[in-house]
Amino acid sequence: MSKTQGSLERLARQVGPDQPVLIAGATASGKSALALAIAEQSGGVIVNADALQVFENWRIVTARPSAEEEARAPHRLYGHIPGHQDYSVGHWLREIAPLLSGPQRPIIVGGTGLNLTSLTEGLADIPLTPPVIRREGEARLAEGGLSALLADLDPETLSRIDIRNPARVARAWEVQHTTGRSLASWQDETPPPLLPLSDAFPIHLDADRDWLRDRIERRFDMMLDAGALEEAQRNLQSWDPKAPSSKAIGAPELIAHLKGEITLDEARSAAIIASQQYAKRQRTWFRKRMKDWNVIPLGVNS
C-alpha cells in the first residue's frame, strides 16, 4: 500500500458518520475515489461539485463516476443537465440546498473551487446578465483579448479573481456592466453560507505538480480506452462550441479530430496539455483559498 493510499484510508476512517464532508483538489487527484471510500466506510450520499460533471452528454471526458461506481453508493447532481443548458453556481447552490438536510449526510466532491467556496462562504445574489451585455463582452474579448475586459475592472475585483481565466474575467465584466457595481462590492454583501466550513470536514488533496501531470496523462489514455472517442462521435452531430458542456477538456480536441482537422495523437496531446494547465490554475487557487482545510499532500514519493 502506498503512503498516499494509506493516508486516505486513515482519513476516511476519521470522518464521523453524520458530519458533512467536502473534498477539493485538482483534476485527476483522486477526489472521487476518496469520496467513494468515505461513503463505503461510514455512509453518505456523494454530491457533485464539479461544474462540468453535471452535463449528461459527456460522462467519460468529464471523468464522471462510472455506472459501477454509482451503484456502490448513492450519487447526486451528476449528468442531469442537458449539454446546451446554462448552469451556474447559483443553480448548483439551489440544487444542493435540500441535500444538506436530507436523510444521508452529504460527501461533496469536485474541482470547481467557486462552487465549494460559495457553499462555505456564501454567494451574492447578483442579477442575471442580459444577453446583449454578454454578447458585447464576448465581442470585446474576441477583438481585444482579456486586457480589453480587465481594463474596465476595479482594483479590488482584480485582486480577487483569476485574471488569466477568461470565464472569471468575463463574469466580473458582465456584473459591472449589468449592475453598475463591481463584483467585489457584491461579494462584500454576501449572505450567510449554506454550509459554514466549521460545520463540515473539509479535505484538500494538494497534489505535487509532476505527480499530477503524470496522472493526467495516464487518465486521458484510460479515457480513450474507455470510449472517449466514441462519446465524442455521439456528440458530433449536435456539437456547438459555445454550449456550456463544450468547455469539457478533451471534448473540443476529440471533435476536431473527428472533423479531420487534427490527428488523434494531436488531439490527445492538446487535451493533456490543456488539462495540465487547468490543474496548475486549480492548485494555485486551492492553495490560496483553502488554507483552513485539512490538507493532504500527494506527491511522487507518496
C-alpha positions as CSV (number, residue, x, y, z in Angstrom):
1,M,0.0,0.0,0.0
2,S,1.4,3.5,-0.9
3,K,1.7,6.3,1.7
4,T,-1.0,8.2,-0.1
5,Q,-3.5,5.3,-0.2
6,G,-2.8,4.6,3.5
7,S,-3.3,8.3,4.4
8,L,-6.5,8.5,2.5
9,E,-7.8,5.3,4.1
10,R,-7.0,6.6,7.6
11,L,-8.7,9.9,6.7
12,A,-11.8,8.0,5.6
13,R,-11.9,6.3,8.9
14,Q,-11.6,9.6,10.8
15,V,-14.7,11.2,9.3
16,G,-17.8,10.9,11.5
17,P,-20.9,9.2,10.1
18,D,-23.0,12.3,10.5
19,Q,-20.5,15.1,9.5
20,P,-20.8,16.6,6.0
21,V,-17.6,16.2,4.0
22,L,-16.0,18.5,1.5
23,I,-13.4,17.2,-0.9
24,A,-11.4,19.6,-3.2
25,G,-8.5,19.0,-5.4
26,A,-7.1,19.4,-8.9
27,T,-8.3,17.3,-11.7
28,A,-7.1,13.6,-11.5
29,S,-6.0,14.0,-7.9
30,G,-8.3,11.1,-6.7
31,K,-11.2,13.1,-5.2
32,S,-13.9,10.7,-6.4
33,A,-12.1,7.6,-5.1
34,L,-11.8,9.2,-1.7
35,A,-15.5,10.2,-1.7
36,L,-16.4,6.6,-2.5
37,A,-14.1,5.3,0.2
38,I,-15.7,7.5,2.8
39,A,-19.3,6.6,1.6
40,E,-18.5,2.9,1.9
41,Q,-16.7,3.3,5.2
42,S,-19.3,5.3,7.1
43,G,-22.2,6.1,4.8
44,G,-23.5,9.1,3.0
45,V,-24.5,10.4,-0.4
46,I,-21.9,11.6,-2.8
47,V,-22.8,15.0,-4.2
48,N,-21.1,16.5,-7.3
49,A,-19.5,19.9,-7.0
50,D,-17.8,19.9,-10.5
51,A,-19.3,22.4,-12.9
52,L,-18.9,20.1,-15.9
53,Q,-19.9,16.7,-14.5
54,V,-23.5,18.0,-14.3
55,F,-23.9,17.6,-18.0
56,E,-25.5,14.5,-19.4
57,N,-23.7,14.3,-22.7
58,W,-20.0,13.9,-21.5
59,R,-19.5,11.1,-18.9
60,I,-16.1,9.8,-19.9
61,V,-14.4,13.0,-20.9
62,T,-15.5,14.8,-17.7
63,A,-14.4,11.8,-15.6
64,R,-17.9,11.3,-14.0
65,P,-18.1,8.2,-11.8
66,S,-18.9,5.1,-13.8
67,A,-22.2,3.3,-13.6
68,E,-20.4,0.6,-11.5
69,E,-19.1,3.3,-9.0
70,E,-22.6,4.9,-8.8
71,A,-24.0,1.5,-7.9
72,R,-21.7,1.3,-4.9
73,A,-23.1,4.4,-3.2
74,P,-25.8,7.0,-3.9
75,H,-24.7,9.9,-6.2
76,R,-26.5,13.2,-6.8
77,L,-26.2,16.1,-9.3
78,Y,-24.2,14.1,-11.9
79,G,-25.2,14.1,-15.5
80,H,-28.6,15.6,-15.0
81,I,-28.4,18.8,-17.1
82,P,-28.7,18.9,-21.0
83,G,-25.4,19.9,-22.6
84,H,-26.8,23.1,-24.2
85,Q,-28.3,24.4,-20.9
86,D,-26.7,27.1,-18.8
87,Y,-25.8,26.0,-15.3
88,S,-24.3,28.4,-12.9
89,V,-23.0,28.3,-9.3
90,G,-26.4,29.8,-8.3
91,H,-28.2,26.9,-10.0
92,W,-25.9,24.4,-8.1
93,L,-26.5,26.0,-4.7
94,R,-30.2,25.8,-5.2
95,E,-30.0,22.1,-6.1
96,I,-27.6,21.2,-3.3
97,A,-29.6,23.1,-0.5
98,P,-32.2,20.3,0.1
99,L,-29.4,17.6,0.1
100,L,-27.7,19.3,3.1
101,S,-30.6,18.5,5.3
102,G,-31.6,15.1,3.7
103,P,-31.6,11.7,5.4
104,Q,-28.0,11.0,4.4
105,R,-25.0,13.2,5.2
106,P,-23.5,14.7,2.0
107,I,-20.0,14.0,0.8
108,I,-19.5,16.9,-1.5
109,V,-16.7,16.5,-4.1
110,G,-15.4,18.5,-7.0
111,G,-12.7,20.6,-8.6
112,T,-14.7,23.7,-9.1
113,G,-13.4,25.9,-6.4
114,L,-16.1,28.6,-6.9
115,N,-18.8,26.1,-6.1
116,L,-17.1,25.0,-2.9
117,T,-16.3,28.5,-1.6
118,S,-19.8,29.8,-2.5
119,L,-21.2,26.9,-0.4
120,T,-19.0,27.6,2.6
121,E,-18.6,31.3,2.4
122,G,-21.9,32.4,0.7
123,L,-22.7,33.8,-2.7
124,A,-24.0,37.2,-3.6
125,D,-27.4,37.3,-5.3
126,I,-26.3,39.1,-8.4
127,P,-28.9,39.8,-11.2
128,L,-28.7,37.7,-14.4
129,T,-26.7,39.1,-17.3
130,P,-28.8,40.3,-20.2
131,P,-27.9,38.5,-23.5
132,V,-27.0,41.9,-25.1
133,I,-24.3,42.6,-22.5
134,R,-23.0,39.1,-22.7
135,R,-22.6,39.4,-26.5
136,E,-20.9,42.7,-26.1
137,G,-18.4,41.1,-23.6
138,E,-17.8,38.2,-26.0
139,A,-17.1,40.7,-28.8
140,R,-14.7,42.7,-26.8
141,L,-12.9,39.5,-25.7
142,A,-12.6,38.2,-29.2
143,E,-11.3,41.6,-30.5
144,G,-9.0,42.7,-27.7
145,G,-8.4,39.7,-25.6
146,L,-8.5,39.6,-21.8
147,S,-6.9,43.0,-21.5
148,A,-10.0,44.6,-23.1
149,L,-12.2,43.4,-20.2
150,L,-9.6,43.8,-17.4
151,A,-9.3,47.5,-18.2
152,D,-12.8,48.1,-17.1
153,L,-12.5,46.3,-13.7
154,D,-11.7,47.9,-10.4
155,P,-8.5,47.1,-8.4
156,E,-10.4,45.2,-5.6
157,T,-12.1,42.9,-8.1
158,L,-8.9,42.3,-9.9
159,S,-7.3,41.2,-6.7
160,R,-10.0,38.6,-6.1
161,I,-10.3,36.9,-9.4
162,D,-8.1,34.7,-11.6
163,I,-7.2,37.3,-14.2
164,R,-5.9,34.6,-16.5
165,N,-9.2,32.8,-16.5
166,P,-11.4,34.1,-19.4
167,A,-14.7,32.8,-17.7
168,R,-13.9,34.6,-14.4
169,V,-12.8,37.8,-16.1
170,A,-15.9,37.8,-18.3
171,R,-18.2,37.2,-15.3
172,A,-16.7,40.2,-13.4
173,W,-17.0,42.4,-16.5
174,E,-20.7,41.3,-17.0
175,V,-21.5,42.1,-13.4
176,Q,-20.0,45.5,-13.7
177,H,-21.9,46.4,-16.8
178,T,-25.2,44.7,-15.8
179,T,-25.5,46.3,-12.4
180,G,-23.2,49.3,-12.4
181,R,-21.4,47.8,-9.4
182,S,-18.2,45.9,-9.1
183,L,-18.2,42.2,-8.4
184,A,-16.2,42.9,-5.3
185,S,-18.9,45.2,-3.9
186,W,-21.5,42.5,-4.5
187,Q,-19.3,39.9,-2.8
188,D,-18.9,42.2,0.2
189,E,-22.7,42.0,0.7
190,T,-22.7,38.2,0.6
191,P,-25.4,36.4,2.6
192,P,-24.6,33.7,5.2
193,P,-23.3,30.4,3.6
194,L,-25.4,27.3,3.3
195,L,-22.7,25.2,4.9
196,P,-20.2,27.0,7.1
197,L,-16.8,25.5,6.9
198,S,-16.8,24.9,10.7
199,D,-19.8,22.6,10.2
200,A,-18.1,20.3,7.8
201,F,-15.0,18.1,7.5
202,P,-13.1,19.8,4.6
203,I,-10.3,18.0,2.7
204,H,-7.9,19.5,0.2
205,L,-5.9,17.0,-1.8
206,D,-2.8,19.0,-2.6
207,A,-1.0,17.2,-5.4
208,D,2.6,17.6,-6.4
209,R,2.9,19.1,-9.9
210,D,4.9,16.3,-11.6
211,W,3.0,13.6,-9.9
212,L,-0.3,15.1,-11.1
213,R,1.0,15.7,-14.6
214,D,1.8,12.0,-15.0
215,R,-1.6,11.0,-13.6
216,I,-3.4,13.4,-16.0
217,E,-1.6,11.8,-19.0
218,R,-2.4,8.3,-17.9
219,R,-6.0,9.2,-17.1
220,F,-6.6,10.6,-20.6
221,D,-5.3,7.4,-22.1
222,M,-7.6,5.5,-19.9
223,M,-10.5,7.7,-21.1
224,L,-9.6,6.8,-24.7
225,D,-9.5,3.1,-23.8
226,A,-12.9,3.5,-22.1
227,G,-14.6,5.0,-25.2
228,A,-14.0,8.8,-25.1
229,L,-13.6,9.0,-28.9
230,E,-16.9,7.1,-29.3
231,E,-18.5,9.5,-26.9
232,A,-17.3,12.4,-29.0
233,Q,-18.7,10.7,-32.1
234,R,-22.1,10.7,-30.3
235,N,-21.8,14.4,-29.7
236,L,-20.5,15.3,-33.2
237,Q,-23.8,16.0,-34.9
238,S,-25.1,18.4,-32.2
239,W,-21.7,19.9,-31.4
240,D,-21.8,23.6,-30.6
241,P,-18.5,25.1,-29.4
242,K,-20.4,27.7,-27.4
243,A,-22.6,25.2,-25.5
244,P,-21.8,25.1,-21.7
245,S,-20.8,21.4,-21.9
246,S,-18.3,22.1,-24.7
247,K,-15.9,23.5,-22.1
248,A,-15.1,20.0,-21.0
249,I,-11.3,19.5,-21.6
250,G,-10.9,16.9,-24.3
251,A,-14.2,17.5,-26.0
252,P,-13.1,20.2,-28.5
253,E,-9.9,18.3,-29.2
254,L,-11.6,15.0,-30.0
255,I,-14.3,16.8,-32.0
256,A,-11.6,18.5,-34.0
257,H,-10.1,15.1,-34.8
258,L,-13.4,13.6,-35.8
259,K,-13.8,16.6,-38.2
260,G,-10.5,15.7,-39.8
261,E,-8.7,18.9,-38.5
262,I,-6.1,17.2,-36.4
263,T,-4.8,13.6,-35.9
264,L,-5.8,11.6,-32.8
265,D,-2.2,11.9,-31.4
266,E,-2.5,15.7,-31.8
267,A,-5.9,15.7,-30.1
268,R,-4.5,13.6,-27.3
269,S,-1.5,15.9,-26.8
270,A,-3.6,19.0,-26.9
271,A,-6.1,17.6,-24.4
272,I,-3.4,16.5,-21.9
273,I,-1.7,19.9,-22.1
274,A,-5.0,21.7,-21.6
275,S,-5.8,19.5,-18.6
276,Q,-2.3,20.0,-17.1
277,Q,-2.6,23.8,-17.5
278,Y,-6.1,23.7,-15.8
279,A,-4.7,21.7,-13.0
280,K,-2.0,24.3,-12.4
281,R,-4.6,27.0,-12.1
282,Q,-6.6,24.8,-9.7
283,R,-3.6,24.1,-7.5
284,T,-2.8,27.8,-7.2
285,W,-6.4,28.7,-6.4
286,F,-6.9,26.0,-3.8
287,R,-3.6,26.8,-2.0
288,K,-4.7,30.4,-1.8
289,R,-8.3,29.9,-0.7
290,M,-8.2,26.6,1.2
291,K,-5.6,27.2,3.9
292,D,-8.1,26.3,6.6
293,W,-9.0,22.9,5.1
294,N,-7.4,19.6,6.1
295,V,-4.6,19.4,3.6
296,I,-3.4,16.0,2.3
297,P,-0.2,16.3,0.3
298,L,0.0,13.9,-2.7
299,G,3.4,13.5,-4.3
300,V,5.9,11.4,-6.2
301,N,7.1,9.7,-3.0
302,S,3.6,9.2,-1.7
